[in-house]
Amino acid sequence: MLEVRNLHAYYGKSHILQGVDLDIAAGEVVSLLGRNGVGRSTTVKAIMGEVPPQGTIRFKGQDIVGLPSHKIARLGLGYVPEHRDIFPGLTVRQNLILGIKYPRRPGKWRLDDMLEMFPNLARRADTPAGVLSGGEKQMLTTCRTLLGDPELMMIDEPTEGLAPLIVQQVGDLIARIAKAGVAILLVEQKLSIAMKISNRVYIMGHGRVVFEGTPGQLKNNAAIREEWLEV
């Protein structure tokens, strides 16, 4: 579904991505792991067109390098940004409505589904989104992306700064999305979540992929964990 080859990206003169290769199949959950500053968030931003990419990025067989972000989203690639970008002056309901893609495919995610899944959002449906807690904002941005009917979602650091109970709820949500058949590329630092829900994991270091394998293979490779993940 998603094929990335020899991906490079720069911030000014800083060479951030230095030849990233990765693949995601339909319905697969893949986690992108690594320490801060290795290029994980830049990778998803480059795929989404928010950072100018150099290399090959194909989504469902189509070359998407150079396309604007809204056209990439229209193809079925959803993106939940790290900073939980919302419209704080709009209500929760209005934020969700902005995510709806038309025309919709029958049987896919609806606004009522989102409010049913998350009673907190339902109770605050007519409340300005700016007053939500961090966990509620994460749920809102994830649900808004779902309403765009993605076939693959890239979710960047969804548990960052959240309380343990909310972290578990976010993990359950991602697992539920995956069970519904949506492929996921998860950028995450919490190894426990990635190991639990992923089919495969990639580890990044110094702007490139340094490990690819199953959670079981990573669990059994103490040297890789020590060199590229552990503090």
C-alpha positions as a Markdown table, in Angstrom:
| # | Residue | x | y | z |
|---|---|---|---|---|
| 1 | Met | 0.0 | 0.0 | 0.0 |
| 2 | Leu | 2.8 | 2.4 | 1.0 |
| 3 | Glu | 6.3 | 2.1 | -0.5 |
| 4 | Val | 9.1 | 4.5 | 0.5 |
| 5 | Arg | 12.5 | 4.3 | -1.1 |
| 6 | Asn | 15.6 | 6.3 | -0.5 |
| 7 | Leu | 13.7 | 9.2 | 1.2 |
| 8 | His | 15.7 | 12.3 | 2.0 |
| 9 | Ala | 14.5 | 15.5 | 3.6 |
| 10 | Tyr | 16.1 | 18.7 | 4.8 |
| 11 | Tyr | 15.4 | 21.5 | 7.3 |
| 12 | Gly | 17.4 | 24.3 | 5.8 |
| 13 | Lys | 20.9 | 22.9 | 5.4 |
| 14 | Ser | 20.4 | 20.1 | 8.0 |
| 15 | His | 20.1 | 16.7 | 6.3 |
| 16 | Ile | 17.5 | 15.0 | 8.4 |
| 17 | Leu | 16.4 | 12.0 | 6.5 |
| 18 | Gln | 19.3 | 10.1 | 4.8 |
| 19 | Gly | 17.8 | 7.4 | 2.7 |
| 20 | Val | 14.8 | 6.0 | 4.5 |
| 21 | Asp | 13.2 | 2.8 | 3.1 |
| 22 | Leu | 9.9 | 1.4 | 4.5 |
| 23 | Asp | 6.8 | -0.5 | 3.4 |
| 24 | Ile | 3.3 | -0.9 | 4.8 |
| 25 | Ala | 0.8 | -3.4 | 3.5 |
| 26 | Ala | -3.0 | -3.0 | 3.5 |
| 27 | Gly | -4.4 | -3.6 | 7.0 |
| 28 | Glu | -0.9 | -3.7 | 8.6 |
| 29 | Val | 0.2 | -1.9 | 11.8 |
| 30 | Val | 3.8 | -0.8 | 11.6 |
| 31 | Ser | 5.5 | 1.2 | 14.3 |
| 32 | Leu | 8.4 | 3.6 | 13.7 |
| 33 | Leu | 10.6 | 3.7 | 16.8 |
| 34 | Gly | 13.7 | 5.5 | 17.9 |
| 35 | Arg | 15.1 | 8.2 | 20.1 |
| 36 | Asn | 14.0 | 11.9 | 19.8 |
| 37 | Gly | 15.7 | 13.7 | 16.9 |
| 38 | Val | 16.3 | 10.7 | 14.6 |
| 39 | Gly | 13.8 | 11.7 | 12.0 |
| 40 | Arg | 10.6 | 9.8 | 12.8 |
| 41 | Ser | 8.3 | 12.7 | 12.7 |
| 42 | Thr | 10.1 | 14.2 | 9.7 |
| 43 | Thr | 9.5 | 10.9 | 7.9 |
| 44 | Val | 5.7 | 11.1 | 8.2 |
| 45 | Lys | 5.7 | 14.8 | 7.4 |
| 46 | Ala | 7.7 | 14.1 | 4.3 |
| 47 | Ile | 5.3 | 11.3 | 3.2 |
| 48 | Met | 2.4 | 13.7 | 3.8 |
| 49 | Gly | 4.0 | 16.5 | 1.8 |
| 50 | Glu | 4.5 | 18.8 | 4.8 |
| 51 | Val | 8.3 | 18.6 | 4.4 |
| 52 | Pro | 9.7 | 18.6 | 0.8 |
| 53 | Pro | 10.7 | 15.0 | 0.1 |
| 54 | Gln | 13.4 | 13.6 | -2.2 |
| 55 | Gly | 13.1 | 10.0 | -3.3 |
| 56 | Thr | 10.3 | 7.7 | -4.1 |
| 57 | Ile | 6.9 | 7.6 | -2.2 |
| 58 | Arg | 4.2 | 5.5 | -3.7 |
| 59 | Phe | 0.7 | 5.1 | -2.2 |
| 60 | Lys | -1.6 | 2.5 | -3.7 |
| 61 | Gly | 0.8 | 2.4 | -6.7 |
| 62 | Gln | 0.7 | 6.2 | -7.3 |
| 63 | Asp | 3.7 | 8.5 | -7.0 |
| 64 | Ile | 2.8 | 11.1 | -4.4 |
| 65 | Val | 6.0 | 13.1 | -4.3 |
| 66 | Gly | 5.3 | 16.7 | -5.0 |
| 67 | Leu | 1.5 | 16.5 | -4.4 |
| 68 | Pro | 0.0 | 19.0 | -1.9 |
| 69 | Ser | -1.1 | 17.5 | 1.4 |
| 70 | His | -4.8 | 17.9 | 0.8 |
| 71 | Lys | -4.5 | 15.8 | -2.4 |
| 72 | Ile | -2.6 | 13.1 | -0.6 |
| 73 | Ala | -5.3 | 13.0 | 2.0 |
| 74 | Arg | -7.9 | 12.7 | -0.7 |
| 75 | Leu | -6.2 | 9.5 | -1.9 |
| 76 | Gly | -6.9 | 7.9 | 1.5 |
| 77 | Leu | -3.8 | 8.7 | 3.5 |
| 78 | Gly | -4.7 | 10.2 | 6.9 |
| 79 | Tyr | -2.4 | 12.0 | 9.3 |
| 80 | Val | -2.7 | 12.7 | 13.0 |
| 81 | Pro | 0.0 | 15.3 | 13.9 |
| 82 | Glu | 2.1 | 15.2 | 17.0 |
| 83 | His | 0.8 | 18.5 | 18.3 |
| 84 | Arg | -2.9 | 17.6 | 18.1 |
| 85 | Asp | -3.8 | 20.4 | 15.8 |
| 86 | Ile | -7.4 | 21.5 | 16.4 |
| 87 | Phe | -9.4 | 24.6 | 15.9 |
| 88 | Pro | -9.7 | 25.8 | 19.5 |
| 89 | Gly | -12.5 | 28.3 | 18.8 |
| 90 | Leu | -14.7 | 25.8 | 17.1 |
| 91 | Thr | -16.8 | 23.2 | 19.0 |
| 92 | Val | -15.9 | 19.6 | 19.2 |
| 93 | Arg | -18.7 | 18.8 | 16.8 |
| 94 | Gln | -17.5 | 21.4 | 14.3 |
| 95 | Asn | -13.9 | 20.1 | 14.5 |
| 96 | Leu | -15.2 | 16.6 | 13.7 |
| 97 | Ile | -17.4 | 17.8 | 10.8 |
| 98 | Leu | -14.3 | 19.4 | 9.2 |
| 99 | Gly | -12.8 | 16.0 | 8.9 |
| 100 | Ile | -15.6 | 14.4 | 6.8 |
| 101 | Lys | -14.7 | 13.5 | 3.3 |
| 102 | Tyr | -17.4 | 13.6 | 0.6 |
| 103 | Pro | -18.6 | 11.6 | -1.2 |
| 104 | Arg | -18.4 | 9.0 | 1.5 |
| 105 | Arg | -18.2 | 5.2 | 1.1 |
| 106 | Pro | -21.1 | 3.3 | 2.6 |
| 107 | Gly | -20.6 | 1.7 | 6.0 |
| 108 | Lys | -17.5 | 3.8 | 6.9 |
| 109 | Trp | -17.0 | 6.0 | 9.9 |
| 110 | Arg | -19.7 | 8.5 | 10.8 |
| 111 | Leu | -19.9 | 11.4 | 13.2 |
| 112 | Asp | -22.3 | 9.5 | 15.4 |
| 113 | Asp | -19.8 | 6.7 | 15.6 |
| 114 | Met | -17.1 | 9.0 | 17.0 |
| 115 | Leu | -19.5 | 10.4 | 19.7 |
| 116 | Glu | -20.6 | 6.9 | 20.6 |
| 117 | Met | -17.1 | 5.6 | 20.9 |
| 118 | Phe | -16.0 | 8.5 | 23.1 |
| 119 | Pro | -18.6 | 9.7 | 25.7 |
| 120 | Asn | -16.3 | 12.5 | 26.8 |
| 121 | Leu | -16.4 | 14.0 | 23.3 |
| 122 | Ala | -20.2 | 13.5 | 23.2 |
| 123 | Arg | -20.7 | 15.3 | 26.4 |
| 124 | Arg | -18.5 | 18.2 | 25.1 |
| 125 | Ala | -19.8 | 18.1 | 21.6 |
| 126 | Asp | -20.9 | 21.8 | 21.7 |
| 127 | Thr | -18.0 | 23.0 | 23.8 |
| 128 | Pro | -15.1 | 24.9 | 22.3 |
| 129 | Ala | -12.3 | 22.4 | 21.6 |
| 130 | Gly | -9.7 | 24.6 | 23.1 |
| 131 | Val | -10.8 | 23.7 | 26.6 |
| 132 | Leu | -10.3 | 19.9 | 26.2 |
| 133 | Ser | -7.7 | 18.0 | 28.1 |
| 134 | Gly | -4.6 | 16.6 | 26.3 |
| 135 | Gly | -6.2 | 13.2 | 26.1 |
| 136 | Glu | -9.5 | 14.5 | 24.8 |
| 137 | Lys | -7.6 | 16.6 | 22.1 |
| 138 | Gln | -5.8 | 13.4 | 21.0 |
| 139 | Met | -9.1 | 11.6 | 20.7 |
| 140 | Leu | -10.6 | 14.5 | 18.8 |
| 141 | Thr | -7.8 | 14.7 | 16.2 |
| 142 | Thr | -7.8 | 10.9 | 15.7 |
| 143 | Cys | -11.5 | 10.8 | 15.3 |
| 144 | Arg | -11.4 | 13.8 | 12.9 |
| 145 | Thr | -8.9 | 11.9 | 10.7 |
| 146 | Leu | -11.0 | 8.8 | 10.8 |
| 147 | Leu | -14.0 | 10.8 | 9.4 |
| 148 | Gly | -11.8 | 11.4 | 6.3 |
| 149 | Asp | -12.2 | 7.7 | 5.6 |
| 150 | Pro | -8.4 | 6.8 | 5.4 |
| 151 | Glu | -7.1 | 3.5 | 4.2 |
| 152 | Leu | -3.9 | 4.2 | 6.0 |
| 153 | Met | -3.4 | 6.5 | 9.1 |
| 154 | Met | -0.1 | 7.9 | 10.2 |
| 155 | Ile | -0.3 | 8.7 | 13.9 |
| 156 | Asp | 2.6 | 10.8 | 15.3 |
| 157 | Glu | 3.4 | 10.4 | 19.1 |
| 158 | Pro | -0.3 | 9.9 | 20.2 |
| 159 | Thr | 0.6 | 9.2 | 23.9 |
| 160 | Glu | 3.1 | 12.0 | 24.4 |
| 161 | Gly | 2.4 | 13.8 | 27.7 |
| 162 | Leu | -0.7 | 11.8 | 28.6 |
| 163 | Ala | -1.6 | 10.1 | 31.9 |
| 164 | Pro | -1.2 | 6.3 | 32.1 |
| 165 | Leu | -4.9 | 5.7 | 32.0 |
| 166 | Ile | -5.3 | 7.9 | 28.9 |
| 167 | Val | -2.4 | 6.2 | 27.3 |
| 168 | Gln | -4.2 | 2.9 | 27.6 |
| 169 | Gln | -7.3 | 4.4 | 26.1 |
| 170 | Val | -5.3 | 5.7 | 23.1 |
| 171 | Gly | -3.7 | 2.3 | 22.6 |
| 172 | Asp | -7.2 | 0.7 | 22.7 |
| 173 | Leu | -8.4 | 3.2 | 20.1 |
| 174 | Ile | -5.5 | 2.5 | 17.7 |
| 175 | Ala | -6.1 | -1.3 | 18.1 |
| 176 | Arg | -9.8 | -0.8 | 17.3 |
| 177 | Ile | -8.9 | 1.2 | 14.2 |
| 178 | Ala | -6.6 | -1.5 | 13.0 |
| 179 | Lys | -9.2 | -4.2 | 13.7 |
| 180 | Ala | -11.5 | -2.3 | 11.3 |
| 181 | Gly | -9.0 | -2.8 | 8.5 |
| 182 | Val | -7.2 | 0.6 | 8.5 |
| 183 | Ala | -3.5 | 0.3 | 8.0 |
| 184 | Ile | -1.5 | 2.3 | 10.6 |
| 185 | Leu | 2.0 | 3.8 | 10.7 |
| 186 | Leu | 2.6 | 4.6 | 14.3 |
| 187 | Val | 5.3 | 6.9 | 15.5 |
| 188 | Glu | 5.7 | 6.1 | 19.2 |
| 189 | Gln | 8.3 | 6.2 | 22.0 |
| 190 | Lys | 6.4 | 3.8 | 24.4 |
| 191 | Leu | 7.8 | 0.5 | 23.4 |
| 192 | Ser | 5.0 | -1.4 | 25.3 |
| 193 | Ile | 2.3 | -0.1 | 23.0 |
| 194 | Ala | 4.2 | -0.6 | 19.8 |
| 195 | Met | 5.1 | -4.2 | 20.8 |
| 196 | Lys | 1.5 | -5.0 | 21.7 |
| 197 | Ile | -0.3 | -3.8 | 18.5 |
| 198 | Ser | 2.3 | -3.9 | 15.7 |
| 199 | Asn | 2.8 | -6.5 | 13.0 |
| 200 | Arg | 6.3 | -5.1 | 12.3 |
| 201 | Val | 8.5 | -2.4 | 13.7 |
| 202 | Tyr | 11.2 | -0.1 | 12.2 |
| 203 | Ile | 13.8 | 1.6 | 14.3 |
| 204 | Met | 15.4 | 4.8 | 13.1 |
| 205 | Gly | 18.8 | 6.2 | 13.9 |
| 206 | His | 20.8 | 9.0 | 12.4 |
| 207 | Gly | 18.1 | 9.7 | 9.8 |
| 208 | Arg | 17.8 | 6.1 | 8.4 |
| 209 | Val | 16.3 | 2.8 | 9.2 |
| 210 | Val | 18.7 | 0.6 | 11.3 |
| 211 | Phe | 16.3 | -2.3 | 12.1 |
| 212 | Glu | 13.2 | -3.9 | 10.6 |
| 213 | Gly | 11.4 | -6.9 | 12.0 |
| 214 | Thr | 8.6 | -8.3 | 14.1 |
| 215 | Pro | 8.0 | -7.3 | 17.7 |
| 216 | Gly | 9.2 | -10.8 | 18.7 |
| 217 | Gln | 12.5 | -10.3 | 16.8 |
| 218 | Leu | 13.0 | -6.9 | 18.5 |
| 219 | Lys | 12.3 | -8.4 | 21.9 |
| 220 | Asn | 15.0 | -11.0 | 21.3 |
| 221 | Asn | 17.6 | -8.5 | 20.1 |
| 222 | Ala | 19.0 | -6.9 | 23.2 |
| 223 | Ala | 21.9 | -5.3 | 21.3 |
| 224 | Ile | 19.6 | -3.4 | 18.9 |
| 225 | Arg | 17.4 | -2.2 | 21.8 |
| 226 | Glu | 20.4 | -1.0 | 23.8 |
| 227 | Glu | 22.1 | 0.8 | 21.0 |
| 228 | Trp | 19.1 | 2.5 | 19.4 |
| 229 | Leu | 16.2 | 2.7 | 22.0 |
| 230 | Glu | 17.3 | 2.5 | 25.6 |
| 231 | Val | 18.6 | 5.6 | 27.5 |
